[in-house]
Amino acid sequence: MDNQKNLLDETQSSPDRNWHTIQGKPGVLFRRHAYRKNGKKPDLFLAIRYRNHGKRITETLGWTSEGWTAEIAFELINMFRKNIRLGERPQSLKEKREMEAEARRREEAINETAKAGNITFGDLADYYLKWVQKNRQDSTTIEGHLTHHILPLLGSKPASAITQTDIQNLKETVAAKKPRTGRNKNNKEATLSPQTVLHILKTVREVYNYARETPIPKSPDMMLFSGLNPVLLSTRGHRGIRIAKFDSRRLRILNDEEINTILSHNAAKGTAREVHDMILFSLDTGIRIGELVHLRRESVDAGRAMVRILKGSDANRSTKGGYARIVPLGQLYPENLDAVRLRMATPSDSPFLFPGKNGARRDSGYLRRKLSQIVKLHGFNTGIVDTRNMIVWHTLRHTYATRMLEAGVDIYTLKELMGHSSVTTTEIYLHLCDMAKRQAALAHILLANKKTSAG
């Protein structure tokens, strides 16, 4: 607090007493130091300003020479605005700092409990979740598994007292639950899929595995947990918890009529045009929705008709599976390349190729809802019972893969374009594409190669 007070005193004594705004980052404020430099530029004192339920809030951050940047400040504002809208925490910088201080106090208490051998499963889960948030792209999903399914049943139990019977009870309880999100959330008869149940049980197993391999902070000779992992899963035989096999892969791909209808749906201007362009971009590149909303202008080389897909979520600076990739533009839909070049030629204050409100990153859930509205309007999912056959945003990616195979693209080339870690995953699309079209395309490519070789 004294340090913060000194910073404020130093700011107030500067001749530049007024707050200034930064173009493209609404809510980020700064003051210049009278003489001090941060490198070659004036040292700036940053603050943020936003509204919380109608009340205007201004909170000071610190100097750029201390590591604060306008980008960090803008990310904080967006996080607080989102949390205020959703009723989540933290909703202010003060609350964020209080939560961090409380987390440090809790960690110290857990460390003492671990040393005494009385640590609960919930305490182990806290450690694991912190690691996941830094290292795993699916951290949001794992946090949801823990919060909604696992911790209510196992959180307060001593980690060493949990048995296979407890894990079996967890499996049966979770398997009977209704889906909170996803393709079946509005189906009154639906329960969580076997695949989701399996992932939840695997999360419990991962918590134990992590704790068995992680030392207690400041006590490197002691692990967080030293007992046996009670989660033994099996898809065959009689050992452990029996897990049913289930194929949850989506099978639907779009035909020409469906593609034309979706792309022509009210795409003249404004928001509808933005959604149209993002659908077209997805059909032309096979990009995942999380990668699409994170795609930055700097990753697009419109001149060479290439896009570098680097990031897939806020939790991890890489795509799903950690595989960054370069994908050509305009191979399936030349009009997509034209649209991208026009977009890149238009000045923008946002770093994102398809920015949302105030230049911030778009919400992927919004895109899913907009496509769902179009699909519902035209009845493309009417009468379909098996949700794997329904058109959703991910169907655009499946359609891209099959169209590329039908155009004669090599399966290993497609593997790289899709960002798959194994060609086995890519081979699934061989069963979905029109093999007659693929054979015709391959024959055409072979004939063209022969003509080129012959001169």
Rosetta blueprint (number, residue, H / E / L):
1 M L
2 D H
3 N H
4 Q H
5 K H
6 N H
7 L H
8 L H
9 D H
10 E H
11 T H
12 Q H
13 S L
14 S L
15 P L
16 D L
17 R L
18 N L
19 W L
20 H E
21 T E
22 I L
23 Q L
24 G L
25 K L
26 P L
27 G L
28 V E
29 L E
30 F E
31 R E
32 R E
33 H E
34 A E
35 Y E
36 R E
37 K E
38 N E
39 G L
40 K L
41 K E
42 P E
43 D E
44 L E
45 F E
46 L E
47 A E
48 I E
49 R E
50 Y E
51 R E
52 N E
53 H L
54 G L
55 K E
56 R E
57 I E
58 T E
59 E E
60 T E
61 L E
62 G E
63 W E
64 T H
65 S H
66 E H
67 G L
68 W L
69 T L
70 A H
71 E H
72 I H
73 A H
74 F H
75 E H
76 L H
77 I H
78 N H
79 M H
80 F H
81 R H
82 K H
83 N H
84 I H
85 R H
86 L H
87 G L
88 E L
89 R L
90 P L
91 Q L
92 S L
93 L H
94 K H
95 E H
96 K H
97 R H
98 E H
99 M H
100 E H
101 A H
102 E H
103 A H
104 R H
105 R H
106 R H
107 E H
108 E H
109 A H
110 I H
111 N H
112 E H
113 T H
114 A H
115 K H
116 A L
117 G L
118 N L
119 I L
120 T E
121 F H
122 G H
123 D H
124 L H
125 A H
126 D H
127 Y H
128 Y H
129 L H
130 K H
131 W H
132 V H
133 Q H
134 K H
135 N H
136 R L
137 Q L
138 D L
139 S H
140 T H
141 T H
142 I H
143 E H
144 G H
145 H H
146 L H
147 T H
148 H H
149 H H
150 I H
151 L H
152 P H
153 L H
154 L H
155 G L
156 S L
157 K L
158 P E
159 A H
160 S H
161 A H
162 I L
163 T L
164 Q H
165 T H
166 D H
167 I H
168 Q H
169 N H
170 L H
171 K H
172 E H
173 T H
174 V H
175 A H
176 A L
177 K L
178 K L
179 P L
180 R L
181 T L
182 G L
183 R L
184 N L
185 K L
186 N L
187 N L
188 K L
189 E L
190 A L
191 T L
192 L L
193 S L
194 P H
195 Q H
196 T H
197 V H
198 L H
199 H H
200 I H
201 L H
202 K H
203 T H
204 V H
205 R H
206 E H
207 V H
208 Y H
209 N H
210 Y H
211 A H
212 R H
213 E H
214 T L
215 P E
216 I E
217 P L
218 K L
219 S E
220 P E
221 D E
222 M E
223 M E
224 L L
225 F L
226 S L
227 G L
228 L L
229 N L
230 P L
231 V L
232 L L
233 L E
234 S E
235 T L
236 R L
237 G L
238 H L
239 R L
240 G L
241 I E
242 R E
243 I L
244 A L
245 K L
246 F L
247 D L
248 S L
249 R L
250 R L
251 L L
252 R L
253 I L
254 L L
255 N L
256 D H
257 E H
258 E H
259 I H
260 N H
261 T H
262 I H
263 L H
264 S H
265 H L
266 N L
267 A L
268 A L
269 K L
270 G H
271 T H
272 A H
273 R H
274 E H
275 V H
276 H H
277 D H
278 M H
279 I H
280 L H
281 F H
282 S H
283 L H
284 D H
285 T H
286 G L
287 I L
288 R L
289 I H
290 G H
291 E H
292 L H
293 V H
294 H H
295 L L
296 R E
297 R H
298 E H
299 S H
300 V E
301 D E
302 A L
303 G L
304 R L
305 A L
306 M E
307 V E
308 R E
309 I E
310 L L
311 K L
312 G L
313 S L
314 D L
315 A L
316 N L
317 R L
318 S L
319 T L
320 K H
321 G H
322 G H
323 Y L
324 A L
325 R E
326 I E
327 V E
328 P E
329 L L
330 G L
331 Q L
332 L L
333 Y L
334 P H
335 E H
336 N H
337 L H
338 D H
339 A H
340 V H
341 R H
342 L H
343 R H
344 M H
345 A H
346 T L
347 P L
348 S L
349 D L
350 S L
351 P L
352 F E
353 L L
354 F L
355 P L
356 G L
357 K H
358 N H
359 G H
360 A L
361 R L
362 R L
363 D L
364 S H
365 G H
366 Y H
367 L H
368 R H
369 R H
370 K H
371 L H
372 S H
373 Q H
374 I H
375 V H
376 K H
377 L H
378 H L
379 G L
380 F L
381 N L
382 T L
383 G L
384 I L
385 V L
386 D L
387 T H
388 R H
389 N H
390 M L
391 I L
392 V L
393 W L
394 H H
395 T H
396 L H
397 R H
398 H H
399 T H
400 Y H
401 A H
402 T H
403 R H
404 M H
405 L H
406 E H
407 A L
408 G L
409 V L
410 D L
411 I H
412 Y H
413 T H
414 L H
415 K H
416 E H
417 L H
418 M H
419 G L
420 H L
421 S L
422 S L
423 V H
424 T H
425 T H
426 T H
427 E H
428 I H
429 Y H
430 L H
431 H H
432 L L
433 C L
434 D L
435 M H
436 A H
437 K H
438 R H
439 Q H
440 A H
441 A H
442 L H
443 A H
444 H H
445 I H
446 L H
447 L H
448 A H
449 N H
450 K H
451 K H
452 T H
453 S H
454 A H
455 G L
